[in-house]
Amino acid sequence: MKRQSIKGLAFIAVAGSLLTSCDLLKDLDYKVTPNPLEMHGDSVKVRVDVTFPEKGIKKKASAEITPMLGNTALKTITVQGEKASGNGSVIQYKPGGKVVYEDMVAYKPDMEVADLVVTGKVYKGGKEKPGKFEDKKIADATIITPYLVNKDFRVILAKDEFRRVTEETTFAQINYDKGKSVVKPNEMKDKDIVDFQNWLAAVQTNPKVNIKTISVVGYASPEGEEDKNNTLSNDRAEAGKKAAMEVAKKAKNDKAQTEVYSLSGRGEDYPGFKRELEASTAISEADKNLVIKVLEMNSDPATRETEMRNMGKTFTELDKNVFPRLRRSEIITTYDLTGYSDEELKAIAASTPDSLNLEELLFTATLVEDLNQKLAIYQVAAKNYADDYRTHNNVGAVLYMQNKMSEAKAAFEKANSVKENPISKNNLGAIAGASGDRAKAKTLLSQAKGAGSEVSYNMGICQIQDGNYADAVSSFGSEASFNKALAQMLNGSATDAVKTVDSSKDKETAQGYYLKAVAAARNNDINAVASNLKSAIAKDGGLKAKAAKDREFLKFAGNAAFTGAIN
């Protein structure tokens, strides 16, 4: 069948007629809903109300009627007069009757410009009467506006946990003789104290380090009188503070010589005792259990110590190698550390990216716009931190943005194998959707709930493709986007569609203007149709040919404003 543009089409009324030279059938009326036909969910649904007038079919006549849409034959229906033999729908000679015909076929590209035509065969007495059925156009083909959907499935970059300012600590310890709180000179030479002094000296002029507090905690070992040990632990905290301030003075650190100190005496350190006991290799497991039993069964400190002394060699080992570790004060410095600036991070990422930690790499990648640079940073992260799914996922996201679909898919699959997660499920769903596997896309997206708004947006695209327009409007949420506007229009709200597209980034794009032209056609506003089509075609000349055959504009085929806009 010859294809025609809208310019050459004469609009057909919903009622058509069919006659045969033998008058076996006559004056049949066809009403096609909708007309023009419409594609939804990749299918075209056809409903035809066929009305037979009085004496419209002879009593012994029958007919097979087959609608044709382009080269595609729809299902055949059989109708017959009241005295004809067969299994068709019976139409009384008087007063006639009606047959409702419905069918759905998969959309094919030729259906965009192919008219709906009825063809068929007429029989009398069971014998075909060749040439007695006249082919007849009964509807215009096919509105395919859902195909305007942008298949811009969105991927998600997994977020970093980068914090510019982190709370850090340093640790040093001073040990004391039994029953004493005097800091011995050799303790001030221990490595942890020397390191503490060097650190205080280094951070004195470092603006990125802010000392918040220095906590000094004193402890006693669990032998001796409890009250004395409580006092002793307090004294050791005080002694530890004085030692720390002496170290700060030598380091010339002003902040560590102020009242940033917090002191506490914790008394007898039973948790520490159990920890050191477990670590000892000189005491048997049986004796360790016995010591623990003594501690748990005797609440009186004097009784506990007597029982432990009765253990002979075990107590000697405790007194030599365990208790001395507990007679101490701990110096814990808590400070805020301000990390690299954005510019420093970008410079390091360009020169020595391996020196950055995981969160720094993930964050730095968000600071650069160039996709190749962004990809390079994520690839370093994936190499150095292969056990974190975010690194592989984000490599895949950039590859997707670069339209490297097979590589992106492999990266998303790697991420999901490291740790099954909804973000990578969404991204794999985007790959499936972009490649046309809608069923797989919907399965993956349903498993990605909670990963972000991108999941709903992607599902909205699938819902437009499925013909579920109300669901699509809901899925697109509050964001003004071209696809949301399209869903609104397909759902019957052309006015809302225009408001949405005018609030979106597509307000003045070729596709934005074209969608507004379609909305204007549905609102029967020829001036807005012409104006928006002119703007659309000015930005994309290819839309001229599309508009010429788009059945959305069929009612304006002979209108001078319309023809002027597309010529």
Secondary structure, DSSP 8 states (H G I E B T S, - for coil): -----GGG-----S------TT-SB---EEEEESSS-BEETTEEEEEEEEEE-TT-B-TTEEEEEEEEETTEE---EEEEETT--SSSEEEBTTTBEEEEEEEEEE--GGGGT--EEEEEEEEETTEE-TT----EEEE---B-GGGG---------------SEEEEEEEEEEE--TT-----GGGGGSHHHHHHHHHHHHHTT-TTEEEEEEEEEEEE-S-S-HHHHHHHHHHHHHHHHHHHHHHHHHHT-SGGGSS-EEEEEEEE-HHHHHHHHHH-SSS-HHHHHHHHHHHHH--SHHHHHHHHHTTTHHHHHIIIIIHHHHSEEEEEEEEEEE---HHHHHHHHHH-GGGS-HHHHHHHHTT---HHHHHHHHHHHHHHTTT-HHHHHHHHHHHHHTT-HHHHHHHHHHHHHHS--HHHHHHHHHHHHHTT-HHHHHHHHHT-TTS-HHHHHHHHHHHHHHT-HHHHHHHHTT---HHHHHHHHHTT-HHHHHHHHHTSTTTTSHHHHHHHHHHHHHTT-HHHHHHHHHHHHHH-TTHHHHHHH-GGGGGGTT-HHHHHHH-
